Amino acid sequence: MLTEVDRLLVATPDAAAGASAWKRVLGAEEVLRDAVPGLGAIRTVVRAGRSDIEFLQPDGTGPVADALARRGRAHVWAAGAASTDPAAAARTARSAGARVEAEDDRYHVELEIEGAPIRFVVSPEAERQPAGRLDFLYEATVLAADQAGAVARIRDAFGLDETGFTTITSELFGYTGVLTLFRPGQLHRFEVITPIDPTKTMGRYHAREGASFYMGFAEAQDLTAIEAAIPAGGVTIDRPEGRSPSLNPDQVWIHPPTLGGVMLGVSRPSMAWMWSGFPERVTPL
């Protein structure tokens, strides 16, 4: 029922500042300002590629204010996916034990993973006019110590077919993971990763925050333009040795302070298949 990762929702003390960062670095465009009474928040939405980033600023009490009080800073609060039938997706999630709340034509789905609320939003499929330097989001990453348990919770809540899942391991970043691919041959997925090296950045983050969203990943045609827009020290670049600086790196990781509290990986077109089960699909430069 899920077709693509279509948004990230960010809890922030300053929605305008978060939106401005995405506009400045990624050429995102503001598409909406409103209030979400059920979350006790005011919302600023920017379009990045064909995906949306929703900045939620507390406007009184509610789950967004609670999350900010607990975490103490802006962070990815929820991940969103489009569905061919959001109501059916909501019923599946509810039958799997998730907490589900309706908001207009979309549904908030909350899973308890290792005692923490991991939140998702399921929306109808929509055509969006792309904006800025990204093409689209394709991944949202959940950190969890019990990888198998977290994967099972997400699989059951969204009716995903685990025969299409693939595993991933990174010695460089110190983790193992599972990509819960929504559909065969498509990149879109939730990633569940477990840090295996407590001395690395991800391990330290998990020790501090527990089960939580860690980052998102997107694809972009022109990573060199994104590089040029990021202040020094605000990005980590993966460019193979010997490749000209005029050519795309394979991927970049934009640090959270650069994007209003969001860590965002961005890969060049096709590159994500290198770690998504089909390395033969990667187009060489």
N, C-alpha and C positions, 0 to 999 in steps of 0.2 A: 504493500500500500504506500510506503514511503518512496519518493522518487528522487529527491535531491535535498542536500543541505542548503537552505535558502536564507538563513539569518543567524546572527549571534545577538544575544541580549546582554547588555553590560550594566551592572549596578554601579552607579557613580555618584559622587557628591556634586558633580558639576557636568551636566549633560552638554551644555554649550561648549565647554572646553574639550570634551571628548569628541564631539562632532567636528569641531574645528581642526583637531589633529588629523582626523581621517580626510578632511577636505584638503589640508595642506600637503600631506604626504602622498596620498593615493588619489587625489582628484575627485573624491567622493562628493556627491551632491545631496543637499538636504531635500527630503521629499515630504516630511510630515512633522508637525508638532501638535501634541495633544496631551490628554491626561488618561491614565488607566486607573480608574478608581479601585478596581479589585486588587491592584498591586500597591495602592497608596503611592503612586508615582506620576510624575510628569515625564513625557517621552519625547525625545528628538530622534528622528530616523534619518539616516543617510543611506544613499544608494552607492554601493561599491561594486563595480561590474554589474552583474544582474542579481546581486544579493543585497540584502538589507542588514544594517547594523543599527540596533535599537539601544539608545542610551536612556536608562531609567534613573531618574533622580527622585529621591524620596520627597513626598509632599504630605508629611504626616506619618502615621504609623502604618505598618504593613510588612510584607515579606522582603521587599527591597531594602527598607530601612533596617530590618533585622539582619539581613545579610551584610550590609555595610557596617553595622555595629559590631558584628562578629569578626569580619575580616579586616576592617580598619582602612580599606582602600578600594579603589575601583577594581573590578574583576569581571570575568565572564560569568554571568549569573545563570544563563540558560542557552541552549542551542535549539535552533528551529529547523524543521524539515517540512517540505511540501508533500502533499498526499493527493492521490486521485479521489479519495473519499475520506476526508478528515473525521466525519462522524463515525464511520466504521473503524477507523484507526483508534478513536477514543474508546469505543466499546471494547476493542481488543485489549487496550491498555488497562481499562478498568477491570476486565475479567481476569487479568494477570496480577491484580492487586495494586495497581498504581492509583494514586490520587489524581482525579481528573476534574478540571473546572473549565467551563465554556467561557469564551470571551468573544462576543460577536460571532464571526464565522470561523474561529479557530479555537484550539483547545490547549490548555496548559496541562502537561502531564508531569507528575512528580513521582520519582522512584526513590525509595530509600535504599541506599547502597552504603553499607558499613556505618550505619547510623546517621548518614548525611543525606539531605535532600538534593537529589540531582534532577534538574528541571529541564524539560523540553517543551517546545511549542510546535503544534502540528497545524499547518495552514493549508488552504486550498492552493492548487497549482495556479500560477499566474504568469503572464507575460510581462516582463519589466524592461523598460528602456535602459540599456546599460549606461553606466557613468564611470568616468575615471579610468585609472590605470589597471585595475584588476579585471579579470574576466568573470570569475565566479568562485565562491566558496565550494569546497567539496568535503571538508572534514572538520569535526569538532572532537577534541580529545578529552577523555575522562581518565583521571588517575584513580587507581584502586589497588589495594594490597591483594585482595582476593579476585584475581583476574577472571577465573572461570565463573565465579558467582556473579560478578558484574556483567559479564558477557551474557550469561543466561537471563539476567533480569532485563537487559535491553532487548535481547532476542525475543523473549516472550511478550514483553510489553508492546512491541511493534510488529509482531508476527513475521520476523525476518527468517530467511532460510539459511541456516548455518552452513549448508554445503557450499555456499558461495563465499564464506568468510576466509580470510587468509591471515597468517601469522607474520610477525615482524620482530626483529631483534636488532638492537643497536648497541654495540660495544662503546662507540664514541660517546653516546649520551646516556648509556647505562640503563637500558630498559628492555623488557620484552612486551609484546602487545598482540592484540587481535583487531583486525579491521572488519567491522560488521557491515560489509558491503550491502547496500540496499537492493541492487539489481545486478545480474550478470553483465559483465562488460562495461559497467559504469563505475566511475571513481567514487561516487558519493557514499559516505559511510560515517558512523561514529567509530572512533578508535578508543579502545580500552587498553591502557598501558600500566605496567607495574614496574616501578624503579627497582633495579637490582644493585645499584651502586649508591649508597647513601651519601657519598662525598661529592657527587655531581649535582648540578643545578636542579635537575628534576627530583632527585632523591631528597635533597634538602627541602624543596618545595612541598613534597608529599609529607615529609616528617612534620612540617609546620602546619599544613592545611588539611591533611587527611584526604578522604575521597572528595573529589572536586573536579570541575573543568579546569584544564590547564592552558589550552590554546586552540586556535583554529588554523586551518590551512586553506590556501587559495591557489588558483592558477592565474598566470598573467603572460601575455605575449611579449611584453617589453620590460624585462627586469632591470635593464640598464637605466631606464627612466625612473624606476622606483629607487634604485641605488642613489641616483643623483639628487633625489628629493629628500633624502634622509640625512639629518645632521650627523656629523662624525660621532662615532661611538654608539649610535642608535640602532645598528644592524650588524648581524653576523652573515658573512657571505661565503657561499660554497661555489667557488669557481675553480675548476680543475687546473692544475699547474700547466702552464704553457698556453692556456686559452687567452686570446686577446681581450683586454678590458672593454673593447668595443662590442664584444659578443656577450650574450646573456650568460650569467652564471647558471648553474643547475638549479639552485634554490637560494633563498635568503630567509633569515629569521629576523623579523622586526621586533625590537625589544618593547616590553609593555609601556615604559614611560613615553615612548615615541607615539603610541596609538591610544592614549587615554586609558591605560590599564590592560590592554589586550596584547598578548603575545600572538603574533601572526606569522606563520610560515607561508612563503609564496614560492611555487615551483614553476619552471618554464613549461610550456605545453608538452604533454606526453611524459614528462620526467617522472611523475608520481607512479607510473606503472612499474618503475624499477623496483619499488618496494611494495607493490600492490598485486603481485602474483603473475604479471605478464611483462617481464623486462624486455621481451622482444618487440613490444609496442613503442619503446622509447625511440624517438627520432634523433639521430646524432646531429651534432652541430659541425 
